[in-house]
Amino acid sequence: MKVTPTALPEVLVIEPQVFRDDRGFFFESFNRRNFARATGVDAEFVQDNLSYSGRGVLRGLHYQIRQPQGKLMHVIQGSIFDVAVDIRRSSPTFKHWVGIELTSQDHKQLWTPPGFAHGFVVLSEAAEVFYKVTDYYAPEHERSIRWDDPDLAIEWPALPSILLSKRDQDAPFLPSCELPS
């Protein structure tokens, strides 16, 4: 696998080795030993998630104040613009973000470590997103930041419309957010 650090060095782009022939393709989407060797991250994943969304659906920016989750994102169908935001107050990259397009064609993955907010918007007609997380979902600890927060100034791709959940519509701006300690 090829591992490329982003502008936020702890957020990594993972490119698995894909074997293609006239039958299709095969790749190992996760191997703990190889992941740890290549990234320096020995993550224990405890839960797998799958979401399906149509074009313009924006999910995020989500994080947990306790039981923060590291996430390994992979698109099974379609394409998304995936975003990680450093929300660790003590970090020199606090409030910085990175975004990358993930597609079912290139099989790239994005590793977002605990301590970061995460979100994505669907660019294709629809997208299925599979992701592994390092801690269990704890709804009582889940929080959101407004996707269009001016303090973050995320450069989301231009789409005809954005569809948000009620929770994401009502998410506070960063200065009013409870952040993890």
N, C-alpha and C positions, 0 to 999 in steps of 0.2 A: 504494500500500500504506500501511497505517497501522502505525506502530511505537510501542509503548508500553514504556518502561522498567519493570522490576519493582522490588521493594524492594532488589534487588542491581542497580544501574543498568546494569551491563554485560550482564546477562541480559535479553534483549528478547523481547517478544511481537510477532510479525509477523502482520498480518492482510492477506492479499492481496485485491485487488479481484476479486470474483467476479461474473461475468456470467451471469445466469440467464434462461431463457425456457422455453417449454413443451417444448423438446427436452431440457432438462437444464441443465448449467452448464459454464463454462469459466473457468479462471484460469491465470495464469502462476505456477507454483510457485517458480521462481527465475529471476532475471535479475541477473547480477553487477553491471552498471552501476546498475540501480535499487536493488538491495540496498545497495550502497556509498553511494549518494546518500542514501538514506533512513535508514540506520543509522550511517553513519560507519565501517563495517567493510568493508574491501576483502579479503574472505576468498577464498582460492583453495581450492576444494574438490577433493580428489584421489580420493575414494572415495565411492560410494553404497552404503548398506546397507538391507536390508529384513528385518524380523523379523515372525513370526506367533506369537501367544501366546493362550492361553485365559484366561478370567476368573481373577483372583487370582494370575497369574504376575507376580512381581516380579523385575525385572532391575536389578541394581545394588547398591550404588553403585560405579560403575566410573570409573577414571581411568588415565592413563599417566604414569609418572614421567619418561620421556623421550618425545619425539615426542607431546606432549599434543595432543589433538584438540579443536578447536572443533566443535560439532554443531548442525546445523539440523534440528530434528525436525518431522515432519509425519505425522499419522494418516490413512491411506488408508481404513481400515475400522474402525469401532468407536470406543472411547474409552479414554484412559489418563489417569492422574495422573502428570505429568512433573515431576521434581525436579532442581534444580541446587544444588550446595553449594560455597561458596567454600572451597577448601582451600589457599589461598596464605597461608602463615604471616605474611607481612609485610603482608597486607591488613587494613584496619580492619574488614572484614566477614568475617574468618576465622571459620569454623564456622557462618556464617549460611546459610540455605537459602531457596529459593522453590519453590513448587509451583503448577502450573496444570493444569487439565483441558484436554486437547486432544481434539477429536473430528473424525470424518470429516464431520460436518454443518456445523461452523463454519469449518473449514479453517485455523484458527489454527496458527501455527508457533512454536517456541521456539528462540531462538538462545542456546546455552550456549558461552561462549568457552573457549579453552584455560585450564587452571589451576583448573577446577571439576570436581568429581565429579558424576556423572550417574546417574540411575536412573528407572525408571517402573514402575507397577503397572497391570495391565489391569482396567478397570472394567466393560466390556461382556462379552458372552458370549465374544467373541474380538476381537482387534485386529491389524491389519497396520500396522506403523510403518515409514515410510521416512525415512531420514536421510542427510544429506550430512556428510562430515567433512573437516577441513582438513589432516590428516596420515594417513599410512598406519598401519594396525593393526600394532602391534609386540607380540606376545604376551609377549615377554621383559620388557617394560616395563609390562605391565598389572598394576594393583593394584585391590583392592576394600576398601571400608569396610562394616562391618555396617550393614544397612538400618535397624536399630532401635537404633542407637548412642544412649545417653542423653545424651552430650555434644552431639549434634546435635538431638535431640528433634523429629525430623520428624513432622509430624501427617499420617500416611498415612490415607487413607479407610478406614473400617471395612468389612471384607469377611469373609465366612464363613470363608475360609481363604486362606493365602498359600502359593504354591508357589515354591520357590527352587532354583536349581542347587546342586550340592554345593559348588562354589567360593564361591557367595554365602553358603551356610550357614556355611562355615568362615572367612569374612572376619573380620579382626581389628577390634577397636574402634579408634577414631581415635587414642588415645594410643599405640597400638602400631604404627600405620601408617607406612610409609615414604612421605613426601610429596615432591612435586616441589620442586626447588630454585628 
